[in-house]
Amino acid sequence: MAVTMCASQITATLFLGGADAAMNPALVSRRNITLIVNATLEYPCPVYHGVECIHVPVSDVPHARLCDHFEDVAQHIHENMTGSTLVHCAAGISRSPALVIAYLMRYKKLTLHQAHEWVVSCRPFVRPNVGFWRQLLHYEKEDEISYGGKVKEAPRFRHGFVFGFRGMLSLDQCEAEVSELESRVEKVMKLCSRMVEAGQAYNAANQLFLTGLMDFSAYHRKDRGIM
């Protein structure tokens, strides 16, 4: 398979890359791209004659629900019979590889371990964030991902290593990291909510106090001893 910084060939009709690939008319024409999957918030869908573009507006952060798009994107890739498909994000490192892995699991009947190894063999520098790893693990366990009537757990992959918050971590460790992060974020959000409520209460009390002073001043405006 061809490997370039611009676009990497995953199958005969599937390419993975960054936004630079989608913005390259020569590449789109040369690879006979007729479907572009744009998994970014920051880049608009390019406009080419005869090319459909699907927008997946997801940030590259662990809590972003990229999994909501796994099935739809995989189906569009599978049903694109008019030419090739380019799946891209900003750099072709996190969001778009996760979508391609989900497609390989769904329609090539691969385990997560096998799909990941396939993509890495074509584009060695892919690194989906830990939240997307967790979503792919859950996706593998869902009933619609069937391998000969039952879901494969791919236990070897769970003992593999990926780049996490603190360097190289096993997937089990990554799941624990994500759970801890979610817990801490929830705690901070609750504290922020309390601070907002306290601030609103302070502003309301302050306004009442100032209104009281103004009323007091107006009532005694002729009393020089008080004023």
N, C-alpha and C positions, 0 to 999 in steps of 0.2 A: 504494500500500500504506500501511496505517496505521502510524505511528511514534509510540510513546510510551515513556517510561522504564520503564513496567511491562511492556508486551508489544508486540512489533512483528510485523506480519503479513507473512509471507514469501510464502505462496501463499494460495489461497482457504481452505485447510484446515490451514495450518501456521503456528504462532506461535512466536516466540522471545523469551525474557525472562529475568528474574531470579527469585529465590525469592519475591519479593513477588507476582509474578503467580500463581504456583502456590498461594499462601496467600490468594488473593482469590476467595472463592466466587462473588461477583457476576460477575467476569470469566470464570471457568470456565463458569458457566451461560450467560452472554451469548454467548460464543464457541463454545458447544456443544462444549467440550473433553471428549473421551472417552478420551484417552490423554495421560499426562504422562510425560515423560522427565526424571528428576531426576539431573543430572550433578554431584552434590556429595557431599562427605563430611559436611558440617556441618549439612545440613537433612534432616529425615525426609520420607518420602513422605506427602503429604497424603491424607486419606481422604475420598473423595466417592462417593456412590452412583452406580454405573454408570460410574465412571472407573477405568481401569487405570493403574497407575503402575509404570514400569520404573526401577530404581535403577542408576545408573552411578557407582560409588564411586571417583572419580578426583580427585586433587588438581590444583590449577592450578599445576603446576611443569613445567619443560621435559622432565624425564625420565619423567614419568608416561605410561603406555601407554594413552592414549585411543584409539589406533588399534585396540586389541583389541575395541572396541565399535562401530566404524564400521559394519560389515556388519549386525550384529544390530539396532542402532538404526534404520538406514536401512530395513531390511526391515519392522520394526514400523510405522514411519511410513507406508510404502508400502501396507501391508496394513490400515491402520486405515480401514475403510469406514463406521464407525458414527457418525463425527463428526470433529471437528478434533483436532489434536495440538499440545501445548505442550511445547517443549524448553527447559529452563531450567538454569542453574547459579546461582551466588550473585548475580551481577550481570548476567548475559547479555552478557558481554564476551569471554570466552576459550573456556571449555569448550563451552558450548552452541552458539555460532556455528560452532565447528569441526565438531561433529556435524551441524549443518544443512548446512554446506558439503559434507561427505562424502555426505549424502543427495542433494543436488542433483547432485553428480557421478555418483552411482550410478544414480539413477532418472530424472533429467532430462537425462542424457547431456551434461553440461556439462564443460568443462575447469575446472581449478582457478581459473584467472583469471576465467572467466565466472561461476562459482559465487560466488567472493569478491565480485565486483562486484555481483552480484544481492543478496547479503546486506547489503553496505555501503549499497546504495541504499535498503534498507528500515530499516536500523539503523546509522547512520553511525559510531557510537562503538564498534563491535566491534573487538577487537584480540586474536586468539588468540596465545598465547605462542609463542616461536620453536620450541620443541620440537614443538608441535602443527602448526606450519607444515611442519616437516620430515616429520612423519608423513603429512600431507596430500599432500606432494610424492611420497612413496613410494607412497601409496595410488593416486595418479593413474597411476603407472607399472605397477601390478599388472595382470595379465592379465584379471581379472574386470571391470575398468573399461574397457569397450570402446566405442569410438565408430566405428561403421561398420566393425567388424572390426579396427581397430587403435587403439592408444592415442595420444592427442594429447599432445604435450609441453608445449603452452602456453608457448612460449619468451618471449612478451612479458611474461608474469607474472614470469618469473625475473629480469627487469630492473626490475620494480616495486619499491616500497619498503614495508617494514613497520617497526614499532617494535621495536627489538632492545635488547640490553644497553646499547648506547652511543648511543641515539637512533635516527635513521632509517637503516636498513640495507637493502641489497638482499638478496633471499632467498639468493643464493650466499654473501654475507657472513654471514647468519644461520646457514647450515649450518656454516660454518667456526667461528663462535662456539660453536655447540652442541658440535661435535667437540672444541674446545679445553676447554670446560667439562667434558665427560665425561672427558677425559684428566686434568684437574686433580682432579676428584672421585675418580677411580680411584686416583690417587697418594696423595691424603689418606687414603682408606680403607685403603690398604696400610700407610701410616705409623701409622694408628690401631691396626691389627691388630698391628703390631710393638710398639707401646707397651703394648697389653694383654698380649701374651705376656711382655714384659719385666717388667711389673708382677706378673704371676702368678709368674714365676721369682723375683722379689725376695721376694714374700710367702712362697713355699715355703722359700727359703733363710733368711729371717728366723725362720720358725717352727722350722726345724731348729736354728738358733742358740739360740733361747730354750729349746727342749727340752733342748739340751746343757747350758746353764747350770743349768737346774733339776736335771738328773741330777747334775751336778757338785756343786751345793749340797747335794743330798740325801745324796750319798756322804760329804761332808766336814762334815756338819752338827754333828758333835761336836768338830771340830778348830777351836778358837778362833783359832788362828794364821792359818788360811786364811779362816775366816768373818769 
